[in-house]
Amino acid sequence: MRMERFTLRGQEAIQSAIEAAERNQHQQVEPEHLLLAMLEQPEGVVRPVLGKIGANVQV
């Protein structure tokens, strides 16, 4: 994967997703890891968007 093609926030989310998978001893990164990483970004857009549609975004 060419990380330079992603925004800085995207790169951070991917790295956090990898770390989450490793922390949980998962052999591969799944969409759930990436979603968790994006929800944890303090200035990210995922939490506000999901909040607007009424989703519970507590992590």
RAJO-V377062 format. One record per residue. N is the residue number from 0. PHI is phi in radians with two decimals (* if undefined). BURIAL is + if it has 9 or more other ideal C-beta (glycine too) atoms within 8 Angstrom, else -. Layout:
n:phi:burial
N:PHI:BURIAL
N:PHI:BURIAL
This chain:
n:phi:burial
0:*:-
1:-1.65:-
2:-1.10:-
3:-1.16:-
4:-1.45:-
5:-1.71:-
6:-1.17:-
7:-1.04:-
8:-1.11:+
9:-1.10:-
10:-1.08:+
11:-1.10:+
12:-1.13:+
13:-1.11:+
14:-1.09:+
15:-1.13:+
16:-1.12:+
17:-1.08:+
18:-1.11:-
19:-1.12:+
20:-1.11:+
21:-1.13:-
22:-1.04:-
23:-1.65:-
24:0.99:-
25:-1.58:+
26:-1.41:-
27:-2.50:-
28:-1.50:+
29:-1.88:-
30:-0.95:-
31:-1.10:-
32:-1.13:+
33:-1.19:+
34:-1.07:+
35:-1.03:+
36:-1.07:+
37:-1.24:+
38:-1.18:+
39:-1.44:+
40:-1.25:+
41:-1.07:-
42:-1.87:-
43:-1.28:+
44:-1.70:-
45:-1.16:+
46:-1.04:+
47:-1.09:-
48:-1.13:-
49:-1.15:+
50:-1.10:+
51:-1.16:-
52:-1.63:-
53:1.56:-
54:-1.34:-
55:-1.40:-
56:-1.88:-
57:-1.28:-
58:-1.87:-
